[in-house]
Amino acid sequence: MKNVFQNLVLSAAALAIIVFAVAPASAAKVKAVGCSADSIAKAASIVDGLPDTDANKLVGHKEMTDANQALVNGKMGECAMHVNKVMHMGMTKPAS
């Protein structure tokens, strides 16, 4: 039984090493941001910079509306979540 447990632990450790080795490097470039005037302004500029034909532009406007509403209601975590969605949207390919 002890050998089975050791093999399971070693297998899990090997799998974790492989997953971290192949994780996209670009994911490390995007940091989570809080809900501040600066982060909201940066997210808004990302949405405004998207081409009008980009499907993400409409989604981005909705996320910004939701972020502002959450900010007004004092829900800072929810606001940060919406701002982060927009920030990640700016790092991805446009939807077609």
C-alpha angles and dihedrals in degrees: 000000000000091000092051091053092047091050090050092051092047091048091050091048092049091049091050091052091051093048093051091046095055098038110122113266091216090067089068091058094065113073124192112255131203129233106276135135089255095052092045091050091049092049091048091053089052091054092045090050093057115101115257089241092058112106089212091067093072091045089048092053090051091050091050091050090050091047092052092047091050090049091052090050092049094246097139096170093052090046091052090050092056093045090051091052089056092046091053090045089061090055096053134075115270116263115244 
